[in-house]
Amino acid sequence: MVDMKLFEIARKNDALRGVRVLSITRIIYGPWAATLLGLMGAEVIHFEFPGSGDLLIRGVSPGGSFPRGLSPGMMCANANKYHIAVDIRHPKGKKIVEELVAVSDVLMENFKPGTFDRWGIGYNQLKEINPGLIYVSMQGFGNWGSLSQRPSYDAYAQGITGLAEITGFPDAIPLKSQAWIGDFLSGTVAAYLTLVALYYRKKTGKGQFIDLSQAEVLIRAMDWTWIYMGITGENRERTGNRDVAVVPSLIAKAKDGFVAIAAFDKKEFEALCDAMGDRELKAFAEYEKRFENAELIYRRIEEWASAKSVSEIEALARECGFSASKVMSSEDIYHDPHYNSRKSVWKFIDPLWDDLTYPNPLSSIEKTPGKVKWAMRPVGFDNEHVLTRLLGYTQEEIAELYREKVIGRWDEKFPATAPPPGWDGKKGLFY
């Protein structure tokens, strides 16, 4: 049965059609930035090395299992890309990069600073080929500075930026977010800066270099931490599930689960007090008084919630006029009618992998919605498509590149690099 909502979205225009992006990126941070552009219609060519490809992420899957030969770890950050496998260290591989740069708008990379310069494909080398090139270098700590040579992974970034230090309970160890927020936030900022640079180039004709630090993105995301530190000189402490700047805003334990409760403005707070039957707390309706009595307010709410079911609290919130919701699981979201009707959970048919699910690809823009056209692809799956269509290589020239190991495909020893079991050699190919 055809999903008419997806059909209507698919018929609409792509905002970034005509923009070509070379994604020579690894793991999550870099690939996600390029995927965001691809979801909006940019033509994205994703590079990997022949064989195992980006095994740092293709080999990542919860519990070490790869259902249907897919890597959920890689798929979550890759969509709408042509996957090619090129040894860019080889002179002929470098030549392929240069030829594609000449006909592209953006190059994204997140290798260790200086690596591409040594390989002859750094910004200063490539801008001679294409002065309008936007070169996005995504690093853990930027391309210069005392920390610039350090590698960065999501957990490491959450630790070294102080984000983990403010997450968790006062008497427990700092907590790492289970979601890879360091990678996804930083990749999102990289995509945003790329759009800014594209707009600037449209006005001036000039390309530019973008030096993005993952650590700096996370530091900026820590809301009022640095402003408060600068004004008061005080360190921000962990406060568990209680918000100390918005009182009350918390996650509490109910009789049968967990519930998120918030009542920020005066009417909402009074409504919560009415639902609790607590007249004493109403005396703290003014925000300043709530802040002064935050410990008492939070303790009363937690005691009240512990004696009620989640559904009872949700019903009271609707009746009285404050915010409360069950703490949802991923299974809850997957089946939720609201999220499904808005395509927040994007269920689609992939040309290679058949039925798949993806987070919403930013499809809420009226004229040019984002859309998932296809998911991750096997290593080197689109070699012929890219080399023939964009660069005019003949089949003989491509065969020679395979023989010389300049280009390659997947390694059957690593299931997450290869097509699905039983692949017929044709399904999903664009060439």
C-alpha positions in Angstrom: 0.0 0.0 0.0 1.4 3.4 -1.0 1.9 5.9 1.9 0.3 9.0 0.4 2.1 11.3 2.9 5.5 10.1 1.8 4.4 10.2 -1.8 3.4 13.9 -1.5 6.7 14.7 0.1 8.6 12.8 -2.6 7.0 14.9 -5.3 8.2 18.2 -3.9 11.4 20.0 -4.9 14.9 19.6 -3.4 16.2 22.8 -1.9 19.9 21.9 -2.5 19.5 20.3 -5.9 22.6 21.2 -8.0 24.9 21.3 -4.9 27.6 18.6 -5.0 29.3 17.5 -1.8 32.4 15.3 -1.5 32.2 13.6 1.9 35.6 12.1 2.8 34.5 11.6 6.4 34.4 8.8 9.0 32.4 7.6 11.9 29.4 9.9 12.8 30.4 13.5 13.1 31.5 14.1 9.5 29.0 11.7 7.7 26.1 13.2 9.5 27.0 16.7 8.3 27.0 15.5 4.7 23.8 13.5 5.2 21.9 16.6 6.4 22.8 18.3 3.1 21.8 15.1 1.2 18.4 15.0 2.9 17.8 18.5 1.4 18.7 17.4 -2.1 22.4 17.9 -2.4 24.3 15.3 -4.4 26.7 13.7 -1.9 29.5 11.4 -2.8 30.8 9.5 0.2 34.4 8.2 0.1 35.7 5.1 1.9 38.8 3.0 1.5 38.3 -0.2 -0.5 37.6 -3.4 1.4 36.4 -2.9 4.9 35.5 0.8 4.3 34.9 2.8 7.4 35.1 -0.1 9.7 35.2 2.2 12.7 31.4 2.7 12.2 30.4 -0.1 9.9 31.4 -2.4 12.6 29.3 -0.7 15.2 26.0 -2.2 16.2 24.2 -2.7 19.5 25.3 -6.0 21.0 27.5 -6.7 18.0 24.7 -8.0 15.8 24.1 -6.9 12.2 20.4 -7.6 11.3 20.1 -8.2 7.6 23.7 -7.3 7.2 23.1 -3.7 8.2 25.0 -1.6 10.7 22.6 0.5 12.7 25.6 2.6 13.9 26.4 3.6 10.3 22.9 3.8 8.9 21.8 6.4 11.5 24.2 9.0 10.1 24.2 8.0 6.4 21.5 8.5 3.7 21.1 9.8 0.2 24.8 9.3 -0.7 26.7 7.7 -3.5 29.2 5.4 -1.9 32.6 5.0 -3.6 35.7 3.3 -2.4 39.0 5.0 -3.4 42.5 4.8 -2.0 43.0 8.6 -1.9 46.6 8.1 -0.9 47.4 6.5 -4.3 48.4 9.0 -7.0 45.5 7.9 -9.2 43.2 8.1 -6.2 44.3 11.6 -5.5 43.6 12.4 -9.2 40.0 11.2 -8.8 39.6 13.5 -5.8 41.0 16.5 -7.8 38.8 15.7 -10.8 35.7 15.6 -8.5 36.8 18.8 -6.7 36.9 20.6 -10.0 33.2 19.9 -10.5 32.0 20.1 -6.9 30.9 22.8 -4.4 31.9 21.4 -1.0 34.5 19.0 0.4 34.0 17.7 4.0 36.7 15.8 5.9 37.3 14.8 9.5 40.7 13.2 9.4 43.5 14.2 11.8 44.6 17.8 11.2 47.4 17.9 8.6 46.6 14.5 7.0 45.1 15.8 3.8 47.9 18.3 3.4 50.4 15.5 3.5 48.3 13.6 1.0 48.2 16.6 -1.3 44.5 17.2 -1.0 44.4 19.9 1.7 42.5 23.2 1.3 45.5 25.2 0.0 46.1 22.6 -2.7 42.5 22.1 -3.7 41.5 25.7 -3.8 44.0 26.1 -6.7 41.8 23.7 -8.7 38.5 25.2 -7.5 38.7 28.7 -5.9 35.0 28.5 -5.1 35.4 25.3 -3.1 34.0 25.3 0.5 36.3 23.1 2.5 34.8 21.9 5.8 37.4 20.5 8.2 35.7 18.9 11.2 38.0 18.1 14.1 37.7 17.3 17.8 39.5 20.5 18.8 40.1 22.4 15.6 43.0 22.5 13.2 45.3 24.5 15.6 45.9 24.9 19.3 47.5 22.7 22.0 44.8 20.0 21.7 44.4 19.9 18.0 46.3 16.7 17.4 44.1 14.7 19.8 41.5 12.4 18.4 38.0 12.9 19.6 35.1 10.5 20.1 31.7 11.3 21.4 32.3 10.1 25.0 35.7 11.8 25.1 34.2 15.0 23.8 31.4 14.9 26.5 34.1 14.5 29.1 36.7 17.0 28.1 34.1 19.8 27.5 32.5 19.5 30.9 29.2 18.3 29.6 29.5 15.0 31.4 30.5 16.9 34.6 27.1 18.7 34.8 25.1 15.5 33.9 23.9 13.1 36.5 23.3 13.2 40.2 25.4 15.1 42.8 26.5 12.0 44.7 27.2 9.8 41.6 29.7 9.8 38.8 29.3 12.1 35.8 27.1 10.6 33.1 27.6 10.2 29.4 24.5 10.7 27.3 23.7 7.4 25.6 22.8 9.3 22.4 25.9 10.4 20.4 25.0 14.1 20.9 28.6 15.3 20.5 28.7 13.9 17.0 25.2 14.8 15.9 25.2 18.3 17.3 28.6 19.0 15.7 27.6 17.5 12.4 24.5 19.7 12.4 26.5 22.8 13.0 28.9 21.8 10.2 26.0 21.6 7.8 24.7 25.0 9.0 28.1 26.6 8.5 28.3 25.0 5.0 25.0 26.7 4.1 26.3 30.0 5.4 29.4 29.6 3.2 27.3 28.7 0.2 25.2 31.8 0.6 28.4 33.9 1.0 29.8 32.4 -2.2 26.6 33.1 -4.1 27.1 36.8 -3.2 30.9 37.0 -3.7 31.9 34.0 -5.8 34.4 33.1 -3.1 34.9 29.8 -1.4 36.4 29.4 2.1 37.8 27.1 4.7 35.7 26.1 7.7 37.6 25.0 10.8 35.1 23.4 13.2 35.8 22.1 16.7 33.5 19.4 18.1 34.5 20.5 21.6 33.5 24.1 21.0 30.1 23.0 19.7 29.4 21.1 22.9 30.7 24.0 25.0 28.3 26.3 23.2 25.4 23.9 23.8 25.8 24.0 27.6 23.2 26.8 27.8 23.9 29.2 30.7 27.0 27.5 32.1 29.7 29.9 30.9 27.6 33.1 31.4 27.0 32.1 35.0 30.6 31.2 35.6 31.8 34.5 34.2 29.4 36.5 36.3 29.7 34.6 39.6 32.8 32.6 39.3 30.9 29.5 40.5 31.1 26.1 39.0 28.0 24.5 37.7 27.1 21.4 39.7 25.2 18.2 38.9 21.5 18.3 40.0 20.2 15.0 38.7 16.7 15.2 37.2 15.9 18.6 38.7 16.4 21.8 36.7 17.7 24.6 39.0 17.1 27.4 36.5 13.5 26.4 35.6 11.5 25.4 38.8 9.8 23.0 38.6 11.1 21.0 35.7 12.0 17.4 36.5 11.7 13.7 35.9 10.0 11.9 38.8 9.3 8.3 39.6 5.6 7.3 39.6 4.1 4.1 40.9 4.5 2.3 37.5 7.2 4.2 35.6 8.7 7.6 35.2 7.1 10.9 34.3 8.4 14.3 33.1 6.7 17.3 34.8 7.1 21.0 34.0 5.2 24.0 35.3 7.1 27.1 34.5 4.7 30.1 34.3 2.6 31.2 37.2 -0.7 29.6 36.0 0.9 26.3 35.2 2.5 26.2 38.7 -0.8 27.0 40.4 -2.4 24.3 38.3 0.2 21.8 39.4 -0.4 22.8 43.0 -4.2 22.3 42.5 -3.6 18.8 41.0 -1.4 18.0 44.0 -3.9 19.4 46.5 -1.0 21.4 48.0 -2.1 24.9 49.0 1.1 25.6 50.8 3.1 25.4 47.6 0.9 28.0 46.0 2.5 30.6 48.2 5.6 30.2 46.0 3.8 31.0 42.7 6.1 33.9 42.0 9.2 32.7 40.3 11.7 34.2 42.7 10.0 32.4 45.6 10.1 29.1 43.7 13.8 29.5 43.2 14.3 30.2 46.9 12.2 27.2 47.9 13.3 24.8 45.1 14.3 22.0 47.4 10.9 21.9 49.1 9.0 22.2 45.9 10.9 19.3 44.2 10.6 17.1 47.3 6.8 17.6 47.5 6.4 16.9 43.7 8.5 13.7 43.9 6.5 12.5 46.9 3.2 13.2 45.2 4.2 11.5 42.0 5.5 8.4 43.7 1.9 7.7 45.0 0.3 8.0 41.5 0.4 6.1 38.2 1.8 7.8 35.1 -1.6 7.8 33.5 -3.2 9.5 36.6 -0.5 12.2 36.4 -1.0 12.7 32.7 -4.8 13.0 33.1 -4.4 15.6 35.9 -2.0 17.6 33.7 -4.6 17.7 30.9 -7.4 18.6 33.3 -5.6 21.2 35.3 -3.2 22.8 32.8 0.4 21.9 33.4 2.8 19.7 31.4 3.4 16.0 32.2 4.2 13.0 30.1 5.3 9.4 30.5 9.0 9.1 29.8 8.7 7.4 26.5 10.8 4.4 25.3 12.0 4.0 21.7 9.3 1.4 21.2 6.7 3.9 22.4 7.9 6.4 19.9 8.0 3.9 17.1 4.3 3.0 17.5 3.0 6.4 18.6 0.2 7.7 16.3 1.3 11.4 16.5 4.9 10.7 15.5 3.9 8.3 12.8 1.3 10.7 11.3 4.0 13.4 11.1 6.6 11.0 9.8 8.8 11.6 12.8 9.4 7.9 12.4 10.2 7.6 8.7 9.2 4.1 7.4 10.2 3.6 3.8 11.2 1.1 1.1 14.9 1.3 0.3 16.0 0.3 -3.2 18.5 -2.2 -1.8 17.5 -3.1 1.7 13.6 -3.0 1.3 11.7 -1.8 4.4 13.6 0.4 6.8 13.0 3.0 9.5 14.8 6.3 9.8 14.4 9.4 11.9 12.5 12.3 10.3 14.6 13.9 7.5 13.4 17.5 8.3 10.3 17.1 6.1 8.4 20.0 7.7 9.5 22.6 5.1 6.4 23.3 3.0 8.0 23.7 -0.5 11.2 21.8 -0.2 10.9 19.1 2.5 13.8 16.8 3.4 13.4 13.2 2.4 15.2 9.9 2.7 15.6 8.4 -0.8 17.9 5.6 0.2 20.0 4.5 3.2 23.6 3.5 3.6 25.2 1.6 0.7 27.8 -1.1 0.6 31.5 -0.1 0.2 32.2 1.0 -3.4 28.6 0.3 -4.5 28.5 3.4 -6.7 32.0 3.4 -8.1 30.8 3.0 -11.7 28.0 5.4 -11.4 30.2 8.3 -10.1 33.3 7.6 -12.3 31.3 7.2 -15.5 28.6 9.7 -15.1 30.6 12.6 -13.5 34.1 12.0 -14.8 33.6 10.2 -18.1 35.8 7.2 -17.3 35.4 4.3 -19.7 34.8 0.7 -18.5 38.4 -0.2 -19.5 39.8 2.7 -17.4 37.6 1.6 -14.4 38.7 -2.0 -14.8 42.3 -0.9 -14.7 41.7 1.1 -11.5 40.3 -2.1 -9.9 43.3 -4.1 -11.0 45.7 -1.5 -9.5 43.6 -1.4 -6.3 43.0 2.3 -6.6 39.3 1.6 -6.3 37.5 -1.4 -4.8 34.4 -2.8 -3.3 33.3 -4.4 -0.1 34.9 -7.3 1.8 32.6 -10.3 2.2 34.4 -11.1 5.5 32.7 -8.0 7.0 28.9 -8.3 6.5 28.2 -4.7 7.2 30.3 -3.7 4.2 28.5 -5.8 1.7 25.1 -6.0 0.0 22.3 -8.0 1.7 22.6 -11.8 1.6 21.4 -13.3 -1.6 21.9 -10.0 -3.6 21.4 -10.6 -7.3 24.1 -8.3 -8.5 21.6 -5.7 -9.8 19.2 -4.6 -7.2 19.7 -1.1 -5.9 22.3 -0.1 -8.5 21.9 3.3 -10.1 24.3 2.6 -12.9 
